[in-house]
Amino acid sequence: MNNMERIYQIDQILGARHCVTRKELQERLGVSWATLKRDLAYMRDRLNAPIRFDRNLGGYRFEKAGQRVGAHYELPGLWFSAEEIHALLTMHHLLSNLDTGGLLGPQIRPLLARLTGLLGSADNPAEEVQRRIRIQTVGARELHLDHFQSVGSALLRRKRLLIRYHARGTDEVTEREVSPQRLNHHRGNWYLDAWCHLRDGLRAFSVDAIEHAEILDTRALDVADERLDEVLGSGYGVFSGERIAWAVLRFTPERARWVASERWHADQEGAFLADGRYELRVPYADDRELIMDIMKYGSDCEVIGPEALRARVAAEFAAGLARYGTSA
């Protein structure tokens, strides 16, 4: 720990405590009394630190604001510990490589420039972090920054939006007036929970499927968080619905070691069975996203119930086998 790092640590320690003994300061900093004394003298004489030794309390403390006299005390510049430097370097790399389809580009560049300047003298340059840390994003769809900004602005200003929306499932393009409620980032993509005045109900819109967005001067309809969670947050994934069913899935012992550590839903329930398999229960209202996740595990996952879900998954596997000219 160098001289300036110790000084900032002393500042943090004294700032967080009413009084600190000499012994505790030495132990926290790992220095001799001679070194600590030099640091305290430097802070008093060069930085105007209002440090005093309180004989009644038996330790060092900062004078209260009303008791201070003389020049203003302020630590020089912006400084980070070694751990903070590493965290910032990593954040710099994450922001530089975040695959959001240009979403944060114009906003993030000034921050990256500032971080680059701050970290220029670090022992571990940004290039080293970039070489050591790899970021790979799969399935993130490109979206239009202007549309995202309009959505975010309307959401926070509580204004309605007029959107032209491309529903990929039906390949239908419709114009809708919506009242934005909240934005969700799910599996690398952004979704807008909103009250759709065309359908007169709550819907989740994929932001990248919005082809045009216009902020209206009409106050947005507010929907209670409890209602949003009930309709849009209680089921599985981004598909909405009020009629909740519970899927019961069983995974082979080999796959169980992975799935037991995964979070599929906030309300999921899971337990290991006596034979080493893992049983997972998750709520769902619309089975489309759930079926995709089930199928990616292939023969390592069996749907126990409901029977309708089991039949749907079996039919999907059968259809897939048929495409390869193979029967079950």
Secondary structure, 3 states (H helix, E strand, C coil): CCHHHHHHHHHHHHHHCCCECHHHHHHHHCCCHHHHHHHHHHHHHCCCCCEEEECCCCEEEECCHHHCCCCCCCCCCCCCCHHHHHHHHHHHHHHHHCCCCCCCHHHHHHHHHHHHHHCCCCCCCHHHHHHHCCCCCCCCCCCCHHHHHHHHHHHHHCEEEEEEEEECCCCEEEEEEEEEEEEEEECCEEEEEEEECCCCEEEEEEHHHEEEEEEEEEECCCCCHHHHHHHHHCCCCCCCCCCCEEEEEEECHHHHHHHCCCCCCCCCEEEECCCCCEEEEEEECCCHHHHHHHHCCHHHEEEEECHHHHHHHHHHHHHHHHHCCCCC
